């Protein structure tokens, strides 16, 4: 292997290592944030709120208005087809 190939491999290895270390740091931050979210859900459950309903509301609030309306229309249509709305 020539010196140029060795240097190129070293540079690529260093760059790869930096990417991996960044991912590892972000994964640690993500785990910490997930722990914080878990604590908030435990607190709200302790105060009598329904965690499943809160998760649904959080998911719905992430959607834009048109997407939410479309999803609600489809859900309503399916529920009507199953005789669940009356």
N, C-alpha and C positions, 0 to 999 in steps of 0.2 A: 504494500500500500504506500502510495507516495505521501509526502508531507501535506500536500494540498488536500488530498482525500481525508487524511487524518484530521486536519484542521476543520474541514467541512463537517465531518462526523462529530467532532467535539462541539462545534457551534450548534449543530442540530440537536445534539444531546443536551446541551445547556438550555437551549430554547424549550425543548420538550419538558425538561425538568421544571422550568419556570411555569409553564402552563399547568403542569400537574400540581405544583405547589399552590398556584392560584386557585385551582379547583378544590383542593383540599381545604384551603382557608374558607372558601365560600361554603363548602359543605358543613364546616364547623359553625359558621354563622347561621346557616339554614337550620341546623339542629337546635341551636340556641333559640332562634325565633320560633321554631315549632314548639319548643318547650314553653316559651312565653305564651303562645296561643293556647296551649293545653291548660296552662294555669288560668287564663281568662275564662275558658270554658268551664273549668272546675268551679271558679268563683260564681259564674252566672248560674250554674246548676245548683250551687249552694244557696242561692237567693231565690230558687224556685222557677227559674226559666227553663224552657225546653231546649236543650242543646241541639237536637235534630232540627227543630224549626229555625233556630238561629243560623245553623249551617246552611239551610235552604235559602234563607234571606240573604246571607252573604253571597252565595252563589248567584242568586237572581240579580243582586245589585251590581255584579260584575258585568252583566249583559247590557248591551245597549237597548234602547227602548223598542226598536223594530224587532230585534231578535227575541226579546221577551214577549212581545205581542204575538209573534208567530208561534212561539213555543206554547203559549197559553191557548191559542186557537186550536192547535193540534191536540193538546191535552183535552180540551173541552170536546172536540169532535170525537176522540177516542172514548171518552167517558160517556158521551151520549150513545155511541154505538154499542156500548156495553150495558146500557140502561142504568148508569150510575148517577145521572143527573135527572132531576124530575121535578 
